[in-house]
Amino acid sequence: MPETTDPAGHGAGRIGSFTVLFDAGCPVCRTARHWLTGRDQLVPLEFVAAGSAEARRRFPGLDHAATLRDLTLIADTGAVYAGDAAWLACLWALADYRGMADRLAAPALLPLARGFIAATSAVRQATREPGYGEACDDSCR
């Protein structure tokens, strides 16, 4: 999972916050956003609609079509997490779920976590509301 301090202990490389690019047209993603915002966060999570004008303005170098296919997190350090790494980083950001994220990222459980995340992504694609995507603007928030 993401490092919170550098090896020298000076705080360089410390992740202070994550921006979560989520699919605002997906009921699963909106539910996950609501659940995440209701938990104590060790690393603050800010949510921005994937593909929105705001996401494009803030992160011009990203493949925004890809952010609509896979959950994407951007750390304030510039690190980008996508897919299963993004889902696990969301858990890692939460006070009561950091240990679970570390366990799920371990080699023994990572295949199980990836399977769950792939199934969630399939449901997401099947339940996505029409009208969201490349043309998504800030009304998607």
N, C-alpha and C positions, 0 to 999 in steps of 0.2 A: 504494500500500500504506500501511498505517498509519504515521503519523509517530512517530519515537522521541524527538524533542526539539522544543521550541518554537523559533520563528525567532530569538528572542533568545539561545538557547543556555543557558537557565537550568534546563532539565530539566522545566519545567512541561509537562504534557500527555504526559509520557513513559509509554509502556505498559510496565508491569512484569511483567504476567502476563495470560494468557487463560484463561478457563474455557470448555471445549468441551462443549456439550450434544450428545451423540451418541446415536444410536438403538441402544440396547443389544440390541435384538431383531434386529438386522441383522448377518449375518456379514461383509458388506463393511465396515461401520462398525467392528466389533470388530477386523477385520484392520488397518484404517487406524489405529485407536487403538494397537494393538500396534506397528505400524511407526513411528508418530510418537513413541511413548515410547522407542523404541530409538535415536533420533537425538539428537545434541547440539542443545540448544535455546538460542537467544539470548533468547527470551522464553518463560518456563516455561508449559507447557500442563497444566492440571488438567482431568480428565475427569469429568463428571457425567452420569448417564443422563438423557436428555431425557424429560420428562413425569414424572419421579420426584418423590417428596415432597421430596427435597433440592433439586431444581431449582426447584420451586414455592416452597419456603421462601426460597431465596436470591434468586430473581428473580420476585417476585410480580407485577410489571407486564408480564411477557412473555406472549405468546400461546403457551401451551405445546403446543397442538395443532399450531401451525405449526412448533415446534421438532422435532416428530416427522416432519414432512415434509421440512424442510430443515436441514442442518447449521447450527448457530448457535454463534457465539463471542461471549463478553462480555469485553471488556477491563476491567482493573481501573480504568480511567478512566471506565467506564460506557458506552463505545461498544459498539454491537451490530453484528455482521456476520452475515449469513445467506446461504445458498446459495453461489453462486460466490465471493462476497467472503470467506465463511468458509473455504472450501477454500483459497483463495489466501493468506489470513492464516495458516492452519496452516503452509503451506510457508514463508511469510515469517518465521515464528517459529523456523525451523530454521537452524542455522549453515551447513550445506552447500547449502541450497535457497533462501535469500533472493534471490539473483540470479535464479534461475529464476522465482520468484514475481513479481519485478518485470518480467521479460520477458513472462511470460504475461499480466500485467495491462495490458501496452501495447496500444494500439488494434489493431495488426496481428495480434496473437496472441490477444486476448481472445475473439473469436468461436470459435476452436478450443478454447480452454480451457472456455468455456461449453458447447460441444457435448459435450466429454468429461465434464464434471460432470453434464450432463443425462442422459447415457447411464448414468453411475454411479448416479444417483438412480433411474432406471428399474429397474436391476438391484436396487437396494436395496429398492424397493417389492415387487418380485417374489419376493425371497428372505427377506423379513422373517418372523420366527417368529411364530406366533399367540400371543396372550396379552399382547403388549406394546402400549402405547398410552396412552390416557387414564388407564387404571387402573394404569399402571406405578408400582410402589413402589420402595423402595430395594433390593429383591431383584434389580432389573434391572441393577444395577451389574455 
